[in-house]
Every structure is written in structure tokens, then in C-alpha cells.
Amino acid sequence: LLNLLTGQLACDDGVILFKKERISGLTPDRIWRKRISRTFQITATFGSLTVLENVQVAVLSHQGRIRDPFSNAGRLARAPAIDLLKRVGLDDQAEKACGALAFGDLKRLELAVALANAPALLVLDEPTSGMAPQERLDLMALAVAIVREQGTTLLFTEHDMDVVFAAARRITVMHQGRLIAEGTPEAVRDNREVQEVYLGGPT
């Protein structure tokens, strides 16, 4: 679903509409320009660039300046990039090589990059995978606070049910390719099939 929404996969059938406009069939970069942004389950950052430079690249892309041959990219978009790093708590590591970041900080960096186009829809693909339990809750609390402040819609997929129930307002549960429940966190938590499949039996 996430790959279809963001153009990594093409639809076999049907169409995808975003704000009543068809986006299925568009390339990922054109979907990005529609203010749909995403992160990946396996972090996708430029390891040879600094933390700041990773965000600068995304901001420059959003500004349509990524192919400007007459400017020094390192001097461009510093202020908005640093502001994004402040929002995710990484401004003190701006000059550090991205490859030297701890895993949890890489997830925060990827969130900053995803926010660079001021997304109307932010898509997170298993954002807390590989993180310690408290790190998971902290990262999702940060993401939720940012999107609520900006009025952004957040769509995420996640297997940690504590994270899901703490962050989501509406939940869709799938099991082996089949939809088994959909609704508010309270309704989903009380669903007997969800309890048996994901919560270890009736609660």
C-alpha cells in the first residue's frame, strides 16, 4: 500500500486519488511534489553526507533548486534545514557524518528529511523497527506532535501494538492479507480476532 501511494510500485488495477486528484501512475518525485512524503523501514539516508547536508538536499529538492549549477549547495537552505533538525532534536549533531549516527538518530534524521516538503500526507513505513521500546514510543510521540502542530495527515504501518495504540486515532488491522478490523483504537482493542492474532488472546 505504501509503495503504491508513493509511486514505488505501479497499480495493477484501479486508481489512487489524493485531494480528488489522480496520483497513481506518477513517479515518486512527482508525488513528492504533491506534498506526499515518506520514510522507509530500512533507513534511506546519504551516509557520506553530514546530518545537515542530508536535510539540505531534501529542502533544495522541495525548493526546485537541486539542479542549480551556479550555486554552492552547502551554503543553501541552511536555515530551514537546521530548523528541521531542531524539530527532531538533532541540531546538535548537524555537522556529524550521517554514517556515524546511532540507529535511533538515523530514524529521527529520516523524519526530518521527510518533513522537508511540508507534507500534507506523511507516510511512515514501520518507523520504529529495530528500536528499543522506549525509543519507539518517543519517536512516535515526536512524529505525532509535529503532524498535529502542522495539520498533517499521518499514515503509518507498525507491528508494535503499544506504539499503534499510543499514536493512532484510526486503525486498520490486516492478517495474512485479509482485513480483520478497522476503527478507533478502543474498538480495535476490543475486537476478539485482533486479540487472538496480535494481543495474545482476549484481554
Solvent accessible surface area in square Angstrom, and as a share of the most:
residue,aa,sasa,rsa
1,L,140,0.70
2,L,18,0.09
3,N,57,0.29
4,L,57,0.28
5,L,23,0.12
6,T,8,0.04
7,G,18,0.17
8,Q,77,0.34
9,L,107,0.53
10,A,86,0.67
11,C,43,0.26
12,D,155,0.80
13,D,130,0.67
14,G,51,0.49
15,V,81,0.47
16,I,27,0.14
17,L,110,0.55
18,F,36,0.15
19,K,143,0.61
20,K,194,0.82
21,E,81,0.36
22,R,140,0.51
23,I,2,0.01
24,S,13,0.09
25,G,75,0.72
26,L,29,0.14
27,T,69,0.40
28,P,57,0.36
29,D,87,0.45
30,R,134,0.49
31,I,3,0.02
32,W,44,0.15
33,R,119,0.44
34,K,66,0.28
35,R,101,0.37
36,I,4,0.02
37,S,3,0.02
38,R,28,0.10
39,T,8,0.05
40,F,66,0.27
41,Q,81,0.36
42,I,146,0.74
43,T,30,0.17
44,A,63,0.49
45,T,36,0.21
46,F,115,0.48
47,G,41,0.40
48,S,109,0.70
49,L,53,0.27
50,T,30,0.18
51,V,0,0.00
52,L,3,0.01
53,E,62,0.28
54,N,4,0.02
55,V,0,0.00
56,Q,6,0.03
57,V,48,0.28
58,A,8,0.06
59,V,7,0.04
60,L,5,0.03
61,S,24,0.15
62,H,75,0.33
63,Q,81,0.36
64,G,55,0.53
65,R,89,0.33
66,I,75,0.38
67,R,210,0.77
68,D,55,0.28
69,P,107,0.67
70,F,188,0.78
71,S,47,0.30
72,N,80,0.41
73,A,58,0.45
74,G,33,0.32
75,R,184,0.67
76,L,32,0.16
77,A,14,0.11
78,R,99,0.36
79,A,78,0.61
80,P,55,0.34
81,A,0,0.00
82,I,52,0.26
83,D,76,0.39
84,L,18,0.09
85,L,0,0.00
86,K,120,0.51
87,R,65,0.24
88,V,1,0.00
89,G,46,0.44
90,L,1,0.01
91,D,59,0.31
92,D,121,0.63
93,Q,36,0.16
94,A,12,0.09
95,E,115,0.52
96,K,85,0.36
97,A,52,0.40
98,C,1,0.00
99,G,62,0.60
100,A,69,0.53
101,L,14,0.07
102,A,65,0.50
103,F,87,0.36
104,G,6,0.06
105,D,33,0.17
106,L,31,0.16
107,K,8,0.03
108,R,62,0.23
109,L,0,0.00
110,E,7,0.03
111,L,7,0.03
112,A,0,0.00
113,V,36,0.20
114,A,2,0.02
115,L,5,0.03
116,A,9,0.07
117,N,1,0.00
118,A,51,0.39
119,P,2,0.01
120,A,18,0.14
121,L,17,0.08
122,L,0,0.00
123,V,0,0.00
124,L,4,0.02
125,D,28,0.15
126,E,27,0.12
127,P,7,0.04
128,T,0,0.00
129,S,27,0.17
130,G,68,0.65
131,M,12,0.06
132,A,53,0.41
133,P,101,0.63
134,Q,113,0.50
135,E,76,0.34
136,R,64,0.23
137,L,65,0.32
138,D,63,0.33
139,L,7,0.04
140,M,4,0.02
141,A,62,0.48
142,L,36,0.18
143,A,1,0.01
144,V,15,0.09
145,A,61,0.47
146,I,8,0.04
147,V,7,0.04
148,R,127,0.46
149,E,132,0.59
150,Q,67,0.30
151,G,69,0.66
152,T,15,0.09
153,T,82,0.48
154,L,39,0.19
155,L,63,0.31
156,F,34,0.14
157,T,51,0.29
158,E,27,0.12
159,H,120,0.54
160,D,30,0.16
161,M,29,0.13
162,D,103,0.54
163,V,1,0.00
164,V,13,0.08
165,F,27,0.11
166,A,77,0.60
167,A,10,0.08
168,A,17,0.13
169,R,171,0.62
170,R,160,0.58
171,I,11,0.05
172,T,74,0.43
173,V,9,0.05
174,M,105,0.47
175,H,54,0.24
176,Q,167,0.74
177,G,70,0.67
178,R,128,0.47
179,L,93,0.46
180,I,20,0.10
181,A,11,0.09
182,E,89,0.40
183,G,8,0.08
184,T,66,0.39
185,P,19,0.12
186,E,117,0.53
187,A,55,0.43
188,V,2,0.01
189,R,108,0.40
190,D,102,0.53
191,N,48,0.25
192,R,150,0.55
193,E,60,0.27
194,V,0,0.00
195,Q,13,0.06
196,E,102,0.46
197,V,54,0.31
198,Y,74,0.28
199,L,48,0.24
200,G,77,0.74
201,G,16,0.16
202,P,82,0.52
203,T,128,0.75
